[in-house]
Amino acid sequence: MTNHNEISSFIWNVCDDVLRGLFKQHEYGDVILPFLVLRRLDCVLDGKKEDIIKIHQEYKDKFEDTSKIIHSKLNLKFSNYSRYDLNRLKQEPNKLSDNFYDYLSSFSTNVQDIIQNFGLQKHIDKLDSNDKLYLLVEKFTEVNLHPDVVDNHTMGQIFEELLRKFSEMSNETSGEHYTPRDVVRLLVSLVFSQDTEKLSQPNKILSIYDPCCGTGGMLTIGKEWLKKNINEKIDVNLFGQELNPQTYSICKSDFLITDEQPDNIKLGSTLTNDQYSDGSRKFDYMITNPPFGVSWKSEQKKVVNESNEDNGRFSVGTPRVSDGSLLFLQHMISKMETQGSRIGVVFNGSPLFTGDSGSGESEIRKWIIENDWLECVVSLPDQLFFNTGISTYIWIVTNKKNKTREGKVQLIDGSSFHKSMKKSLGSKRKFIDEEQRDDLQKIYTDFKEGKFSKIFDNEFFGYTKVTIEQPTVKDGKIVKDKKGNPKPDSKLRDNERIPLSEDINKYLEREVKPHLPNSWIDSNKSKVGYEINFTKYFYQYKPLRSLTEITQDLLDLEKESEVLLNQIID
């Protein structure tokens, strides 16, 4: 077996042969993926095992950790100084459990990190106590994953295929760490397509970062898209951070077995434990699907403390505690290169319009739009994700717009660009195919007004919320304060939203004064806000049908009913 489909199918069948009845379906990936990683690592180290053991024996009394010496001398990224591998473990079936522990504990620290966060030991104990461990080891040793047989690209395809299947099996929770690949491919095409000329340059080196990298799919698909569509020889460095230990292990494993840089994947909360907090650590491109509609209450204290710092990531404002998605966008903006970075992020509708003027959300939108960073928003079809059917949006943010886009925001209505799936996967009933993806990318790159594309000046989304006051009237007379000014009546107080493109005083005279001649604006209470009412801009009025048409339809239905009734009677 050398074809990725054959290998994926073989390993998939192992689930039925070994795990069925012992593990729940949503647990299959927790067992199979770590074993796939172990088998790949064994095959990579094939032929080097004796040299590794020899160097370890030579230096083990001098150094607590010999891995750095081993890696330096043998030009390796990882190692295992145990005399066991999966093949040799089979040779002593009666000592399998003990020897397995020796095997796992002898890996270098970077692999140990993966194993521990996978929580693999508890699965091994369960397999062993149910007489399934030997069978699983035997099954995996039937697959040759040596790099000479299965190259890094094919290995990545195998891992991705299995991960997709396991995620689909557990679709009620998979959306937390697995973004459907049709969405990812659209996102990366929008992020990279504007820089085709720059990315086509020879000897080009760039960085891509995902602060909520999950299993790493956005990063690897981003790199794959660049090499396939723009520059095969481009040097792409991938970076990420992930909160969930197990998902982190999957991502780091994928990087390790496909010869990426696994140490570039960090564990921990991006919001409160930024592993790339060094001020000099910036990225050329950033792509992510952060958790939306998820509370950040448990991290509120640290986030708020940083928001009070002058140069803190969240100093502009913080969103309501029930949804922290905009915090991730603020974080990514803090990582933009001064010479230009591009960000692609998937959001629900909330960041577009939630929050009135002066609120955290509005202040963040104001900051982004007034700095001319928001380039495009694309509405996606609903029912695209495994665990939610809500509508979602892609935001493209950059600090280096090209000349034609400066001072403007493009909105693209992509809600109708989808096809129905033959079989639903949780809440996912629709997908975006390659042709539709290309159509959306063309609408974006053409940057023209049309049925699916609207282009607005930045200030179009801004408004001033003003407070309209009316005087207190007593015994038919206006009550005045000590300075002779009319005293406002709080019961008659009202608010108006005035577009930034409007003169506030002219608006007052035209829209308010004719109805409330004694009213005035309290300018001390005026606040500028920003919102993007996406649906409103693409609304198309459909005239109501005439009474004649409706009457005719009712008459036709009556005739059909009479015919059916007569057929039944006859």
C-alpha positions in Angstrom: 0.0 0.0 0.0 1.5 3.3 -1.1 -1.6 5.2 -2.2 -3.0 7.5 0.5 -6.6 6.3 -0.2 -5.6 2.6 0.3 -3.7 3.3 3.5 -6.5 5.6 4.9 -9.1 2.9 4.1 -6.9 0.1 5.7 -6.4 2.1 8.9 -10.1 3.2 8.9 -11.1 -0.5 8.9 -8.9 -1.1 11.9 -11.5 0.8 13.9 -14.1 -1.9 13.1 -11.6 -4.8 13.6 -10.2 -3.6 17.0 -12.0 -0.7 18.6 -15.7 -1.4 17.9 -17.5 -2.3 21.2 -14.6 -1.1 23.3 -14.5 2.6 22.5 -17.3 4.9 21.4 -17.2 6.1 17.8 -16.2 9.7 18.8 -13.2 8.2 20.7 -11.8 6.3 17.7 -9.6 9.2 16.6 -8.1 9.5 20.1 -6.6 6.0 19.7 -5.9 5.7 16.0 -4.2 9.0 15.3 -1.5 8.6 18.0 -0.8 5.1 16.7 -0.5 6.4 13.2 2.0 8.9 14.5 4.0 6.2 16.3 4.1 4.0 13.2 5.4 6.9 11.1 8.1 7.8 13.6 9.2 4.2 13.8 9.5 4.1 10.0 11.4 7.4 9.9 13.9 6.0 12.5 14.3 2.7 10.7 18.0 2.0 10.2 19.0 4.6 12.7 17.9 2.8 15.9 21.2 1.3 16.8 23.1 4.5 16.3 20.6 6.3 18.6 20.9 3.7 21.3 24.7 3.8 21.1 24.9 7.6 21.4 22.4 7.6 24.3 24.4 5.0 26.2 27.6 7.0 25.7 26.1 10.3 27.1 23.3 9.2 29.5 25.5 9.5 32.6 26.7 13.0 31.6 23.4 14.5 30.5 19.8 14.1 31.8 18.5 14.6 28.3 20.6 13.1 25.5 18.1 14.0 22.7 19.9 17.2 21.6 23.2 15.4 21.2 21.5 12.5 19.3 19.7 14.9 17.0 22.8 17.0 16.3 25.0 14.0 15.5 22.4 12.1 13.4 20.6 15.2 11.9 17.3 14.2 13.4 14.3 16.2 14.6 13.3 13.5 17.1 14.5 10.2 18.5 13.7 7.1 20.6 16.5 5.3 22.5 14.4 2.3 23.6 15.4 -1.0 22.0 11.7 -1.3 21.1 9.5 -0.1 18.3 6.1 -1.4 17.3 7.6 -4.3 15.4 9.8 -5.4 18.2 7.0 -5.0 20.8 5.2 -7.8 19.0 8.0 -10.2 19.7 7.3 -10.2 23.5 3.5 -10.4 23.7 3.5 -11.4 27.4 5.4 -8.2 28.3 3.7 -5.9 25.9 2.2 -3.4 28.4 5.5 -2.9 30.3 7.6 -2.8 27.2 5.1 -0.3 25.6 5.7 2.1 28.6 9.5 1.8 28.1 9.0 2.5 24.4 6.9 5.6 24.9 9.0 7.0 27.7 12.2 6.8 25.6 11.1 9.3 22.9 12.7 12.7 22.8 10.9 15.5 24.7 9.1 16.9 21.7 7.4 13.6 21.1 6.8 13.1 24.8 4.9 16.4 24.8 2.6 15.0 22.0 2.1 11.7 23.8 1.2 13.3 27.1 -1.3 15.7 25.7 -2.9 12.9 23.6 -3.6 11.1 26.9 -2.5 8.0 25.2 -1.5 5.9 28.3 -5.1 5.5 29.5 -6.1 4.2 26.0 -3.2 1.7 26.1 -4.2 0.5 29.5 -7.8 0.0 28.3 -6.6 -1.9 25.2 -4.3 -4.0 27.2 -6.9 -5.0 29.8 -9.3 -6.0 27.0 -6.6 -8.0 25.1 -6.7 -5.6 22.1 -3.3 -3.9 22.4 -1.4 -6.7 20.6 -4.0 -6.8 17.8 -3.8 -3.0 17.3 0.0 -3.0 17.2 0.0 -5.9 14.8 -2.4 -4.1 12.5 -0.3 -0.9 12.3 2.9 -2.8 11.6 1.3 -4.1 8.4 1.5 -0.6 7.0 4.9 0.7 5.7 5.1 4.4 6.3 8.8 4.9 5.6 9.4 8.2 3.8 10.9 6.4 0.8 7.5 4.7 0.4 5.1 7.3 1.7 6.4 10.9 1.1 5.5 13.8 3.4 2.8 15.1 1.1 1.1 11.7 1.0 1.5 11.3 4.7 -0.3 14.6 5.2 -3.1 13.4 3.0 -3.5 10.3 5.0 -3.6 12.2 8.3 -6.0 14.8 6.9 -8.4 12.1 5.4 -8.5 10.2 8.7 -9.0 13.4 10.7 -11.8 14.4 8.5 -13.6 11.1 8.9 -13.2 11.1 12.7 -14.4 14.7 12.9 -17.4 13.8 10.8 -18.2 10.9 13.2 -18.2 13.3 16.1 -19.8 16.2 14.3 -21.6 17.4 17.4 -18.3 18.7 18.8 -16.0 18.7 15.8 -16.8 22.3 14.9 -14.8 23.3 18.0 -11.5 22.4 16.3 -12.2 21.3 12.7 -13.3 23.9 10.1 -14.9 22.3 6.9 -12.3 22.3 4.2 -14.5 24.0 1.6 -14.6 27.0 4.0 -10.8 26.9 4.6 -10.0 26.8 0.9 -12.2 29.8 0.2 -10.6 31.7 3.1 -7.0 31.1 2.0 -7.8 32.0 -1.6 -9.2 35.3 -0.6 -6.3 36.1 1.7 -3.5 35.2 -0.7 -5.0 36.1 -4.1 -4.4 39.9 -3.7 -0.6 39.3 -3.3 0.0 37.0 -6.3 2.7 39.3 -7.8 4.5 39.6 -4.5 4.3 35.9 -3.7 5.6 34.9 -7.2 9.0 36.5 -6.5 11.9 34.0 -6.4 13.4 33.0 -3.0 10.3 34.3 -1.3 10.0 33.4 2.4 6.8 34.1 4.4 5.1 33.2 7.7 1.5 32.1 8.3 0.0 32.2 11.8 -3.2 30.8 13.3 -3.9 31.8 16.9 -6.7 29.1 17.2 -5.0 26.5 15.0 -7.1 23.5 16.1 -5.8 20.5 14.2 -3.7 22.7 11.9 -5.8 22.4 8.8 -5.9 26.1 8.0 -2.1 26.3 8.1 -1.4 23.3 6.0 -4.1 24.0 3.4 -2.9 27.6 3.2 0.6 26.4 2.4 -0.7 23.8 0.0 -2.8 26.5 -1.8 0.2 28.8 -2.2 2.4 26.2 -3.7 -0.3 24.9 -6.0 -1.7 28.2 -7.2 1.1 30.8 -7.0 4.6 29.6 -6.3 5.7 26.0 -6.0 9.1 27.0 -4.6 7.9 29.4 -2.0 9.3 28.9 1.5 6.4 28.9 4.0 6.9 28.9 7.8 3.8 27.8 9.7 3.0 29.0 13.3 0.1 28.3 15.6 -1.3 28.1 19.1 -4.1 25.9 20.4 -5.9 25.8 23.8 -7.1 22.2 23.8 -4.3 19.7 24.7 -5.5 16.9 22.6 -6.2 19.0 19.5 -2.8 20.6 20.0 -1.3 17.1 19.9 -3.0 16.3 16.7 -1.7 19.4 15.1 1.9 19.0 16.4 1.8 15.3 15.3 0.8 16.2 11.8 3.7 18.7 11.7 6.1 16.2 13.0 5.2 13.3 10.6 5.1 15.7 7.5 8.5 17.3 8.3 7.1 20.7 9.2 8.4 22.5 12.3 6.3 21.1 15.3 8.0 23.4 17.8 6.2 26.3 16.0 2.9 25.0 17.4 2.3 26.2 21.0 -0.1 25.1 23.7 -2.2 27.5 25.8 -4.7 30.3 25.6 -3.9 32.9 23.0 -5.9 35.6 24.9 -4.1 35.2 28.3 -1.0 33.2 27.5 0.3 34.4 24.2 3.2 32.2 23.3 4.4 34.7 20.7 4.2 37.7 23.0 7.7 38.9 22.0 7.1 42.3 20.5 9.3 41.5 17.5 7.2 38.4 16.5 5.1 39.5 13.6 3.5 37.5 10.8 2.9 38.1 7.1 -0.4 36.3 7.0 -2.9 35.2 9.7 -5.9 33.0 9.2 -8.3 31.6 11.8 -11.7 30.4 12.7 -11.9 31.4 16.4 -14.6 30.1 18.7 -17.6 32.4 18.3 -20.5 32.8 20.7 -18.2 31.5 23.4 -17.8 33.2 26.8 -14.4 34.5 27.9 -15.5 35.0 31.5 -12.9 32.6 32.8 -10.2 34.8 31.3 -11.9 38.1 31.9 -9.6 39.4 34.7 -6.4 39.0 32.6 -7.9 40.4 29.5 -9.3 43.4 31.2 -6.0 44.1 32.9 -4.3 44.1 29.5 -7.0 46.3 28.1 -6.0 48.9 30.7 -2.4 49.0 29.4 -1.6 51.7 26.9 0.0 49.3 24.4 -2.1 46.2 25.3 -3.7 44.2 22.6 -7.2 45.0 23.9 -6.6 48.7 24.8 -9.2 49.9 22.3 -12.0 48.0 24.0 -13.4 44.6 24.9 -16.6 42.9 23.6 -19.3 41.6 25.9 -18.2 38.6 27.9 -20.6 36.3 26.1 -18.6 36.4 22.8 -14.9 36.9 22.6 -14.4 36.5 18.8 -13.3 40.2 18.3 -10.6 39.7 21.0 -8.8 37.3 18.6 -9.0 39.8 15.7 -7.4 42.4 18.0 -4.7 39.9 18.9 -3.9 39.3 15.2 -3.9 43.0 14.4 -1.2 43.3 17.1 0.9 40.8 15.1 0.8 42.7 11.7 4.1 43.5 10.1 4.7 47.2 9.5 5.4 46.5 5.8 2.1 44.8 5.4 0.1 41.8 6.7 -3.1 40.2 5.6 -5.7 38.6 8.0 -8.6 36.2 7.1 -11.0 35.3 9.9 -14.4 33.5 10.1 -17.0 35.2 12.3 -20.7 34.8 13.0 -22.9 37.9 12.5 -22.3 39.4 15.9 -19.1 41.3 15.3 -20.7 43.1 12.4 -23.4 44.9 14.4 -23.6 43.9 18.1 -23.1 46.8 20.5 -24.3 50.5 20.3 -22.0 53.5 20.0 -19.5 53.6 22.8 -19.7 49.8 23.4 -16.6 47.6 23.2 -17.7 46.1 19.9 -18.5 49.4 18.3 -15.2 50.9 19.5 -13.3 47.9 18.0 -15.1 48.3 14.6 -14.4 52.0 14.7 -10.7 51.4 15.3 -10.4 48.9 12.5 -12.4 50.9 9.9 -11.0 54.3 10.7 -7.5 52.9 10.4 -8.6 51.6 6.9 -7.8 48.0 7.8 -11.1 46.4 6.8 -10.8 45.4 3.2 -13.7 43.0 2.6 -16.5 41.0 4.3 -18.0 38.0 2.6 -21.3 36.5 3.7 -21.3 32.7 3.5 -24.2 30.3 3.2 -25.8 29.0 6.3 -25.5 25.2 7.3 -21.8 25.1 6.3 -20.5 23.9 9.7 -20.8 20.6 11.5 -22.1 22.0 14.8 -24.1 25.0 13.9 -26.4 26.1 11.1 -26.0 29.8 11.5 -24.8 32.2 8.9 -21.1 33.1 9.0 -18.8 35.8 7.4 -15.2 36.0 6.3 -13.5 39.2 7.2 -10.3 40.3 5.3 -8.2 42.7 7.2 -4.9 44.3 6.1 -2.7 47.3 7.0 -1.5 47.5 3.4 -4.4 48.0 1.0 -3.7 48.6 -2.7 -4.4 52.1 -4.0 -7.8 51.3 -5.5 -9.1 49.9 -2.2 -7.9 52.6 0.0 -10.6 54.2 2.1 -13.2 51.6 0.9 -14.8 48.4 2.1 -16.1 45.7 -0.2 -19.1 43.6 0.8 -19.8 40.3 -1.1 -23.0 38.4 -0.7 -21.9 34.8 -1.0 -25.0 33.4 0.7 -26.3 31.7 -2.5 -22.9 30.2 -3.6 -23.4 26.6 -2.4 -24.6 23.2 -3.3 -26.5 20.7 -1.2 -24.7 17.7 0.3 -25.9 14.2 -0.5 -25.8 13.4 3.2 -25.9 15.8 6.0 -23.0 15.8 8.6 -24.5 17.2 11.8 -25.6 20.7 10.9 -23.6 20.7 7.7 -26.0 20.4 4.8 -24.3 22.7 2.2 -20.8 23.0 0.7 -19.0 25.4 -1.6 -17.5 23.7 -4.6 -14.4 24.7 -6.5 -16.3 26.6 -9.2 -18.3 28.6 -6.7 -15.1 29.3 -4.8 -13.5 30.6 -8.0 -16.5 32.8 -8.7 -16.3 34.4 -5.3 -12.6 35.0 -5.6 -13.2 36.7 -9.0 -15.8 39.0 -7.6 -13.4 39.9 -4.9 -10.4 40.5 -7.1 -12.4 42.4 -9.7 -13.5 44.9 -7.1 -16.5 46.1 -9.0 -20.1 46.9 -8.0 -22.6 44.3 -9.0 -25.4 42.0 -7.9 -23.2 40.3 -5.3 -20.7 43.1 -4.7 -21.2 46.4 -3.0 -18.4 49.0 -2.3 -18.7 51.7 0.3 -16.5 54.5 1.7 -15.3 53.7 5.2 -17.4 56.5 6.8 -20.6 54.9 5.3 -20.6 52.5 8.3 -20.2 55.2 10.9 -22.8 57.3 12.7 -23.1 59.7 15.5 -25.6 58.8 18.2 -26.9 62.1 19.5 -29.2 62.9 22.5 -32.2 65.0 21.6 -33.3 67.1 24.6 -36.6 68.9 25.1 -37.3 71.5 27.8 -39.2 71.0 31.0 -42.5 72.8 30.8 -44.4 73.9 33.9 -47.7 75.9 33.9 -47.2 76.4 30.2 -43.7 77.9 30.5 -40.3 76.6 29.8 -38.3 76.0 33.0 -34.8 77.4 32.9 -31.7 76.8 35.1 -29.6 79.5 36.9 -27.7 80.3 33.7 -30.9 80.9 31.8 -30.7 77.7 29.8 -33.8 75.6 29.3 -33.9 72.7 31.8 -34.1 69.3 30.0 -37.0 67.0 30.7 -35.5 63.5 31.1 -38.9 61.9 30.3 -38.9 63.5 26.8 -35.2 62.6 26.1 -34.6 60.7 22.8 -31.8 59.5 20.6 -31.0 59.8 16.9 -28.4 58.1 14.8 -27.0 60.5 12.2 -24.7 59.1 9.5 -21.2 60.5 9.5 -21.7 61.8 6.0 -24.5 64.1 7.4 -24.0 67.5 9.0 -25.5 67.1 12.5 -27.0 70.6 12.7 -28.5 70.4 9.3 -30.0 67.0 10.2 -31.5 68.6 13.3 -33.1 71.4 11.4 -34.4 69.2 8.7 -35.6 66.1 10.6 -36.2 67.1 14.2 -37.1 70.8 14.5 -40.2 70.6 12.3 -41.7 68.2 14.8 -40.0 69.4 18.0 -39.2 73.1 17.5 -37.8 73.6 21.1 -35.5 70.6 21.0 -31.7 70.7 21.0 -28.7 68.3 20.9 -26.6 67.7 24.0 -23.3 67.5 22.3 -21.5 66.2 25.5 -23.5 63.0 25.1 -22.7 62.4 21.4 -20.8 59.2 20.5 -19.5 57.9 17.2 -20.3 54.3 16.5 -19.8 51.9 13.6 -21.9 48.9 12.4 -22.2 46.9 9.3 -25.9 46.0 8.6 -25.0 43.4 5.9 -28.4 42.2 5.0 -29.8 45.7 4.6 -27.3 46.6 1.8 -28.3 43.6 -0.3 -32.0 43.7 0.3 -34.0 43.5 -2.9 -37.6 44.7 -2.7 -40.1 42.2 -4.1 -43.5 43.9 -4.9 -46.6 42.3 -3.5 -48.7 40.2 -5.8 -51.9 41.9 -7.1 -55.3 40.9 -5.8 -56.2 39.7 -9.3 -53.3 37.2 -9.3 -54.1 35.9 -5.8 -57.9 35.6 -6.7 -57.1 33.6 -9.8 -54.8 31.2 -7.8 -57.6 30.6 -5.3 -60.1 29.9 -8.1 -57.6 27.4 -9.8 -57.1 25.6 -6.4 -60.9 25.4 -6.0 -61.2 23.8 -9.5 -58.5 21.3 -8.7 -60.2 20.4 -5.4 -63.5 19.8 -7.3 -61.8 17.5 -9.8 -60.1 15.5 -7.0 -63.4 15.2 -5.1 -65.3 14.0 -8.2 -62.6 11.4 -8.8 -62.9 10.1 -5.2 -66.8 9.9 -5.5 -66.7 8.2 -8.8 
